[in-house]
Amino acid sequence: MGFDEGKGCLKREPSASARTVGASLKALPQVADTPGYTLAQPRIGDGPPRPTAYTGAMSKLSEDIAHLRKSYERAELDESQSQSAPLQQFDQWMTEALAAQVPEPNAMTLATVGPQGRPSTRIVLVKGYDERGLVWYTNYDSRKGRELADNAFAALQFHWVELERVVRVEGRVEKVSAEESDAYYRSRPLDSRLGAWASPQSQVISSRAVLVANAAKAAAQHGLNPDRPPHWGGYRLVPEQWEFWQGRKSRLHDRLSYRLQDGAWLRERLAP
Ligand SMILES: Cc1cc2nc3c(=O)[nH]c(=O)nc-3n(C[C@H](O)[C@H](O)[C@H](O)COP(=O)(O)O)c2cc1C
């Protein structure tokens, strides 16, 4: 076993049981068909030594956090009241989130998977949704952009804390058309349009001054009507699975899952 510096992942000779699992994993299309996917994945408990030794002492803060509890009692999610199509259910909940004036109702966590099968998350803003999927805009050369170029499967999650609601969406990601990205880019304030030129998103920069200088350079170069940078645009997640979670009393939460079966949405209740 050793740490493969080139790949940044722990490599080990497969044990007999790992070989068996590996063999059966290979038969699963979602694993074998993912380009760049490697089976050199750690199990729980594997891994290099931790940077600091665990002393067993729990801080006061940790204890306080462990005792934080909230009872969820605001609403219910019932089969008889929910929509039969997940997009309509999402539309209804988004409408209610807007009406309730929750902070940043269109903020969602986007999870992608890197080349070594390592997940990463960040928050992005949904800028549109319809039968085709959910759209956000970003830098195509960013970490998320590079991860999506290698593996188009992604997951999204909204957490509307005040409404005690979560929506999860999973599916395959595609780029929106250049026309769609152009139209959205043109609708942005000028400083945001210039910012898309100024920020090499996710790259290491030596200081904040670099950004400020880049922004001034972009303003001088592109003026008041900048074109959309080729490295900036929209992605659309095409949903294959949705889940709507409504917090309930005594941890007996409501969870309705929708998955595609023979081209139709199948709604199922999941245990909380
Ligand atoms: C509320 C909120 C909204 C954000 N919206 C976006 C967005 O729409 N697009 C985007 O590229 N980054 C957005 N960000 C920044 C991202 O979370 C992230 O820092 C950035 O996209 C770089 O991620 P990456 O290095 O994983 O690619 C947002 C951050 C917050 C806190």
The ligand as an ORCA input file, in Angstrom:
! r2SCAN-3c Opt
* xyz 0 1
  C     -25.229     32.245     -1.818
  C     -24.152     31.907     -2.805
  C     -24.438     31.873     -4.150
  C     -23.454     31.552     -5.079
  N     -23.787     31.464     -6.400
  C     -22.852     31.089     -7.296
  C     -23.218     30.890     -8.659
  O     -24.394     31.024     -9.068
  N     -22.239     30.539     -9.529
  C     -20.940     30.355     -9.125
  O     -20.101     30.044     -9.966
  N     -20.577     30.503     -7.842
  C     -21.498     30.860     -6.914
  N     -21.152     31.000     -5.592
  C     -19.733     30.731     -5.204
  C     -19.554     29.202     -5.088
  O     -20.141     28.717     -3.908
  C     -18.087     28.757     -5.180
  O     -17.305     29.446     -4.253
  C     -17.503     28.982     -6.573
  O     -18.435     28.677     -7.578
  C     -16.252     28.145     -6.783
  O     -16.560     26.778     -6.636
  P     -15.609     25.625     -7.232
  O     -14.190     26.026     -6.924
  O     -16.019     24.375     -6.518
  O     -15.864     25.527     -8.715
  C     -22.120     31.299     -4.651
  C     -21.833     31.351     -3.288
  C     -22.841     31.637     -2.380
  C     -22.504     31.645     -0.903
*
